[in-house]
Amino acid sequence: MGIDLEKVKSELEGMRCQEHGRTPQIVRNGEQLTITSCCDPFAKAVNARYGELIRQQGLDGLKNIFGR
């Protein structure tokens, strides 16, 4: 059960800052992602979504293990 960082990266790259119209810059470093964004409000939104995606993949993995 691993986290699919490429899937997470792809989803995050689809986000766009409402104020500046820019997308986040995301670099994979082994088993983590480094995220750079244009402003603090967008950074908070991207990081929140990152946490949601990681959490969901973890829950999905547990459901597969326990068959629920």
C-alpha positions as CSV (number, residue, x, y, z in Angstrom):
1,M,0.0,0.0,0.0
2,G,1.8,3.1,-1.2
3,I,0.8,6.6,-2.0
4,D,0.7,7.4,-5.7
5,L,2.7,10.6,-5.7
6,E,2.5,11.0,-9.5
7,K,-1.3,11.0,-9.2
8,V,-1.2,13.5,-6.4
9,K,1.3,15.7,-8.3
10,S,-0.9,15.6,-11.4
11,E,-4.0,16.6,-9.5
12,L,-2.2,19.5,-7.7
13,E,-0.8,20.8,-11.0
14,G,-4.4,21.2,-12.2
15,M,-5.1,23.8,-9.6
16,R,-4.9,27.5,-10.5
17,C,-4.5,30.6,-8.3
18,Q,-7.7,32.6,-8.5
19,E,-5.8,35.8,-8.0
20,H,-2.8,35.3,-10.3
21,G,-3.9,32.6,-12.7
22,R,-0.8,30.6,-12.0
23,T,-0.4,26.9,-11.3
24,P,1.9,25.5,-8.5
25,Q,5.3,24.3,-9.3
26,I,5.7,20.7,-8.0
27,V,8.9,18.7,-7.8
28,R,9.0,15.1,-6.7
29,N,11.9,14.4,-4.3
30,G,11.9,10.6,-3.7
31,E,8.8,10.0,-1.5
32,Q,7.7,13.6,-1.1
33,L,6.7,16.5,-3.1
34,T,8.1,20.1,-2.9
35,I,5.4,22.7,-3.7
36,T,6.1,26.3,-4.7
37,S,3.2,28.7,-5.4
38,C,2.8,32.3,-6.3
39,C,1.2,33.5,-3.0
40,D,0.5,32.5,0.6
41,P,-3.3,32.0,0.1
42,F,-2.7,29.7,-2.9
43,A,0.0,27.9,-1.0
44,K,-2.4,27.2,1.8
45,A,-5.1,25.9,-0.6
46,V,-2.6,23.7,-2.4
47,N,-1.2,22.3,0.8
48,A,-4.7,21.6,2.1
49,R,-5.6,19.7,-1.1
50,Y,-2.3,17.8,-0.8
51,G,-3.3,16.7,2.7
52,E,-6.7,15.6,1.5
53,L,-5.3,13.6,-1.4
54,I,-2.8,11.8,0.8
55,R,-5.4,11.1,3.4
56,Q,-7.9,9.7,0.8
57,Q,-5.3,7.5,-0.7
58,G,-4.4,6.1,2.7
59,L,-8.0,5.4,3.5
60,D,-8.5,3.8,0.2
61,G,-5.5,1.6,0.8
62,L,-6.8,0.5,4.2
63,K,-10.2,-0.3,2.7
64,N,-8.5,-2.5,0.2
65,I,-6.5,-4.3,2.9
66,F,-9.5,-4.9,5.1
67,G,-12.0,-5.5,2.2
68,R,-14.4,-2.7,3.1
